[in-house]
């Protein structure tokens, strides 16, 4: 049994507990969509928002393209006030990151069973966790790095890549999920606000290679920090052996 499952207590160690952790995100997602259906009126607004949610799951659509489109459509139709429009779109798109990361973080042990990839994830996750327990500043850098990864708009849901990143660099699933929530809501509200008041002109910068390159540099910086400590620690162990 993997460490990911062992971290859970009692019920979650059983087969029923594992099934609950696997299917619960889908049930929550279905309930969320149903509540949107009940709350978001007129029906045209619901279809617009739900279409945005569906598109965000799949590349090449990212929050930098989905949010402006949904905000623009709702504004064009004159459905809601600026505050309601921004809040509705930002919250629903951020929810995709939250629910996808919830599913992946609590079921990552399945991915860890994949040869080579699983071994790589487990190795760096355990090493990162050890470093974080030794040095508090490492945890702060890791938390900020994961949050920024979600803020910077890449293709598809940022919750997927951020979940793997958070675990690989040693954050436990609760801290990783919190970082994703903070980063996702911050980024979505920022983009939704800019979309409403400025339009998509400024948002075009998010699609530029420069901005996405900066985001990638942040991610690589965090990863290379752990790689440096990893190989340094391994060489030291070999020398003292």
C-alpha positions in Angstrom: 0.0 0.0 0.0 1.3 3.4 -0.9 2.3 6.2 1.5 -0.5 8.4 -0.1 -3.2 6.0 1.1 -1.4 5.2 4.4 -1.6 8.9 5.3 -5.4 8.4 5.6 -6.9 6.9 8.8 -9.4 4.2 9.3 -12.1 4.1 6.7 -9.9 5.6 4.0 -7.5 2.6 4.1 -10.3 0.2 3.2 -11.5 -0.5 -0.4 -14.7 1.4 0.3 -12.6 4.4 1.5 -10.5 4.3 -1.7 -13.6 4.1 -3.8 -15.1 7.1 -1.9 -11.9 9.2 -2.5 -12.1 8.2 -6.2 -15.7 8.9 -6.9 -16.4 11.7 -4.3 -15.0 14.5 -6.6 -17.3 13.4 -9.4 -20.3 13.5 -7.1 -19.3 17.0 -5.8 -18.8 18.2 -9.3 -22.3 16.9 -10.4 -23.9 18.6 -7.3 -22.1 21.8 -8.2 -23.4 21.8 -11.7 -26.9 21.0 -10.5 -26.8 23.9 -8.0 -25.7 26.2 -10.9 -28.6 25.0 -12.9 -31.0 25.9 -10.1 -29.3 29.3 -9.3 -28.1 30.7 -12.5 -31.0 32.2 -14.5 -31.9 32.9 -17.2 -31.1 29.5 -18.7 -29.0 31.1 -21.4 -26.6 32.3 -18.7 -26.3 28.8 -17.3 -25.5 27.4 -20.7 -22.8 30.0 -21.3 -21.2 29.4 -17.9 -21.4 25.6 -18.1 -19.9 25.7 -21.6 -16.9 27.6 -20.2 -16.5 25.0 -17.4 -16.5 22.2 -20.0 -14.0 24.0 -22.3 -11.6 24.7 -19.4 -11.0 21.0 -18.9 -9.4 20.6 -22.3 -6.3 22.2 -23.9 -5.7 24.4 -25.8 -8.3 26.3 -23.8 -7.0 28.0 -20.6 -8.3 30.5 -18.1 -6.8 33.3 -20.3 -9.2 32.4 -23.1 -12.2 30.8 -21.4 -12.8 33.6 -18.8 -12.8 36.5 -21.3 -15.2 34.6 -23.6 -17.7 33.8 -20.9 -17.4 37.3 -19.3 -17.9 38.9 -22.8 -20.9 36.7 -23.6 -22.7 37.5 -20.3 -21.9 41.2 -20.6 -23.1 41.3 -24.2 -26.4 39.7 -23.1 -26.7 42.1 -20.1 -27.6 39.3 -17.7 -25.9 40.6 -14.6 -24.2 43.5 -12.9 -20.3 43.8 -13.1 -19.8 42.3 -9.6 -22.1 39.3 -10.2 -20.6 38.6 -13.6 -17.0 38.7 -12.4 -17.8 36.6 -9.3 -19.8 34.0 -11.1 -17.3 33.4 -13.9 -14.2 33.6 -11.7 -15.6 31.3 -9.0 -16.9 28.6 -11.5 -13.7 28.4 -13.5 -11.6 28.3 -10.3 -13.8 25.5 -9.1 -12.5 23.4 -12.0 -9.0 23.7 -10.6 -10.2 23.0 -7.1 -12.1 19.8 -8.0 -9.5 18.4 -10.4 -6.7 19.0 -7.9 -8.9 17.4 -5.2 -9.3 14.3 -7.3 -5.7 14.0 -8.3 -4.1 14.8 -4.9 -6.2 12.2 -3.1 -5.7 9.6 -5.9 -2.1 10.2 -6.8 -1.2 6.8 -5.4 -2.8 5.4 -8.6 -0.4 7.4 -10.8 2.5 6.3 -8.5 1.9 2.7 -9.6 2.9 3.6 -13.1 6.5 2.3 -13.8 9.3 4.9 -13.9 6.9 7.9 -13.6 5.5 6.7 -10.3 9.0 5.9 -8.9 10.2 9.4 -9.9 7.2 11.1 -8.2 7.6 9.1 -5.0 11.4 9.7 -4.8 11.2 13.4 -5.1 8.0 13.7 -3.0 9.7 11.9 -0.1 12.9 13.9 -0.5 11.0 17.2 -0.7 9.0 16.4 2.4 12.2 15.7 4.3 13.7 19.0 3.2 10.6 20.9 4.2 10.6 19.3 7.6 14.2 20.5 8.1 13.9 24.0 6.7 10.8 26.2 7.1 11.7 28.5 4.2 11.7 25.7 1.7 8.0 25.1 2.4 7.2 28.8 1.9 9.0 28.8 -1.5 7.2 25.6 -2.5 3.8 26.9 -1.5 4.3 30.2 -3.4 5.6 28.4 -6.4 2.6 26.1 -6.6 0.2 29.0 -6.2 2.0 31.0 -8.9 1.9 28.0 -11.2 -1.9 28.2 -11.0 -2.1 31.9 -11.3 -0.1 32.0 -14.6 -2.5 30.8 -17.3 -1.4 27.7 -19.1 -3.5 25.5 -21.4 -6.1 23.4 -19.7 -6.8 23.2 -16.0 -4.0 24.5 -13.8 -5.1 22.1 -11.1 -3.7 19.1 -12.8 -0.1 20.2 -13.2 -0.1 22.0 -9.9 -1.2 18.9 -8.1 1.7 16.8 -9.4 4.1 19.7 -8.9 3.0 20.2 -5.3 3.5 16.5 -4.4 6.7 16.2 -6.4 8.4 19.0 -4.5 7.2 17.6 -1.2 4.1 19.5 -0.1 1.6 17.3 1.6 -1.8 17.1 -0.2 -3.5 19.6 2.2 -0.9 22.3 1.7 -0.7 21.7 -2.0 -4.5 21.9 -2.3 -4.6 25.2 -0.3 -1.9 26.6 -2.6 -3.9 25.6 -5.6 -7.1 27.2 -4.2 -5.3 30.4 -3.4 -3.6 30.6 -6.7 -6.7 29.6 -8.8 -9.1 32.1 -7.2 -6.6 34.9 -7.3 -5.8 34.3 -10.9 -9.4 33.8 -12.0 -10.7 36.9 -10.3 -7.8 39.0 -11.7 -8.5 37.8 -15.3 -12.3 38.1 -14.9 -11.9 41.7 -13.6 -9.5 42.7 -16.4 -11.8 41.0 -19.0 -14.8 43.0 -17.8 -13.3 46.4 -17.5 -10.5 46.3 -20.1 -11.6 43.6 -22.5 -9.3 40.9 -24.0 -6.6 43.4 -25.3 -4.6 43.2 -22.1 -5.3 39.5 -21.7 -3.5 38.8 -24.9 -0.3 39.3 -23.0 -1.1 36.2 -21.0 -1.0 34.2 -24.3 2.5 35.6 -25.1 5.5 33.3 -24.9 7.2 35.9 -22.6 4.5 35.7 -19.8 4.1 31.9 -20.1 7.9 31.6 -20.1 8.1 33.6 -16.9 5.6 31.2 -15.3 7.6 28.2 -16.5 10.8 29.7 -15.1 9.1 30.0 -11.7 8.1 26.3 -11.8 11.6 25.2 -13.1 13.2 27.3 -10.4 11.4 25.4 -7.6 12.1 22.1 -9.2 15.8 22.7 -9.8 16.1 23.8 -6.2 15.0 20.4 -5.1 17.1 18.7 -7.8 20.2 20.5 -6.5 19.5 19.5 -2.9 18.7 16.0 -4.0 22.0 15.4 -5.9 24.0 17.2 -3.3 22.5 15.0 -0.6 23.1 11.9 -2.6 26.7 12.7 -3.3 27.3 13.5 0.4 25.8 10.1 1.3 28.0 8.3 -1.2 31.1 10.1 0.1 30.4 9.2 3.7 29.4 5.6 3.0 
